[in-house]
Amino acid sequence: MLGYIIRRCLLLIPTLLGVTILVFLMLRLTPGDPAELLLGERSSQEALEQMREYLGLKKPLYVQYGMFIGRLLKGDLGETIWTRQKVWIEVKQRFPATMELAIAAMAISSLFGIIFGIISATRQYSLFDYLSMLGALIGVSMPIFWLGLVLMLIFSLHLGLLPMSGRLSIGVELDPITNFLILDALLTKNWAALRDALWHLTLPAFTLSTIPMAIVARMTRSSMLEVLRQDYIKTARAKGLAEHVVIIKHGLRNALVPVVTVVGLQFGILMAGAILTETIFAWPGVGKWMYDAVMQRDYMVIQGGTLLIATMFVVVNLVVDVLYAVINPRISVR
Amino acid sequence: MTCEARRIWGGTGRLLRLCSSCRGRSVTRNSEYRHPLFDQLEQLQRHKTAVAGLIIISIFVLSALLAPIISPHDPVDGSLYDQLKPPIWFTMGTTKHILGTDDLGRDIFSRIVYGARVSLAVALVSVGIAFACGSLLGAFAGYFKGVVDNLIMRVMDILLAFPHILMAIVVVAYLGPGLRNAMIAIGIIYIPRYARIVRASVMEESEKDYVTASRSIGARDLRILFVSVFPNCLAPLIVQTSLGFASAILDAAALSFLGLGAQPPTAEWGAMIAMGRSHILRAWWVMTFPGIAILLAVLGFNLFGDGLRDALDPRLRD
């Protein structure tokens, strides 16, 4: 097992190197002077010259790549064009917002997805099963940017139940500690702020959770059906165990193994979906930041954000793979 | 009769020649034998989801092909007298505009009908790119194994390291916004899916006896790969193509919604939603109907893909 984990971790290195090469090459392959792209059109000659020196543009490509990696290892992701802030500092400010949204969406999607999946599987071919699987199919086909707007129209604009945008209402005070607002509110025992933050989180989190919820529900259903056909379920029933004990203790525990993997893999989808959801709900996270950067052609931010999200995605996938091997001793460790 | 060809999807004459048990037995002599395609079609018909998907897809394909005939108005020219007219069932609505008009007085129904052209074309081109590149790479990786396999699949891993819509956004950010670049971006990010599927099935197929047989009569690698092996790997690819259409339509709409795909005044569903967003309170219909169009089109391809998978690949059936 340890050998497997080490091998999987080592495989991470070429992938991550590949990611950096890709991100590095993208800027170089874009038509135009990279220095001008990074600094914007209205920059002075000296600044451009300085940037060319910084990037090593006069040196061969592999030296430039080496310098790029060197800067990355030092944590230097460059500066943004418009605010002249260090990209790294902006990332750190915005990252908790995205994580908060992604974790909330993941919690919602796993909870409801698994519940719907179990009920569908235990009542296969019932009306509930048909409806929830139809719902799941609609869920995976949903353009979430549209769903977000429709939810906003209904719940914020017409019913006035939930706020339209942002993470906190104006006037609500909260001392930032971790920048995870819900955690901060809990830590400082600021209940008004907690309520407000949860209130703001509801719509974006539900929007973002649609597709993963549908995928988890379908996966749970098929995995449950598979497990419920097994002999040990028959044995459990023959022993006279209560039906819920059979379903939950004997069925669900075994059925959840593949579901856990699927839930983990949804993380990447959530990070990407965050770009759309955050843009709609003006959620000040990495996704919105990336979108603004694309609109303003701020390539330093695009580079930094891409690297960050890709790295996270790869690492999460690795963790999921390893977890899968840990919780499922049956899989032969190749 | 166990016939290898029954397992092979869409058996054309060429495929049947691979099947040892049918060879020499002419179709007329053995009345029991039918072309396997009929079996598959019958299978497909029994899957109501696939049929439902096919009907939805046909409606969109027809409206794309017949857009000038179906749509009552020009998709790009509007009249400023008819700004933000509500749909027909409202008291303010007119019979002239069934689903209302947008802020430039353009007929929404006509724009949705023309939008089918854009979405289907984008899906066709991007899935085409992914299909061609992906299956070529996957076939080489699966057939030659070893270094070739490792090299190709590591590059695919790198592409897979980016959540897909993010990758598309980044590619478009560098190439510049526009439909053509959106198609290229979506095409590139879908390559690994096809490569992985083809690789797996080529690996499985190339262990089989008929490959050894071909090799022993002196067929060259490329011939074996593309004439004998590849056609037998089509079933999962076709399923993936239908599902790929679904996600390509979704991604293209998302890119256009963000302003990175279709540029105004092109009638594109995602771009229409983006326009409608600024009138969301005054005129909800401007953004609502294009969204429903996206949802239905994607649903159609997903239903069809799911049904196809059940019909073609019984191993994957729940």
Interface residues (C-beta under 8 A of the other chain):
Chain A: P14 T15 L16 G18 V19 I21 L22 M26 L27 L29 T30 L137 I138 V140 S141 M142 P143 F145 W146 L147 L149 V150 M152 L153 L157 R221 S222 L225 E226 G268 I269 M271 A272 G273 I275 L276 T279 M290 Y291 A293 V294 M295 R297 Y299 I302 T306 I309 A310 F313 V314
Chain B: R154 V155 D157 I158 A161 F162 P163 H164 I165 L166 I169 V170 V171 V172 A173 Y174 L175 A246 L250 A253 A254 F257 L258 G259 L260 G270 I273 R277 I280 L281 W284 M287 T288 P290 G291 I294 L295 V298 L299 N302 L303 D306 D318
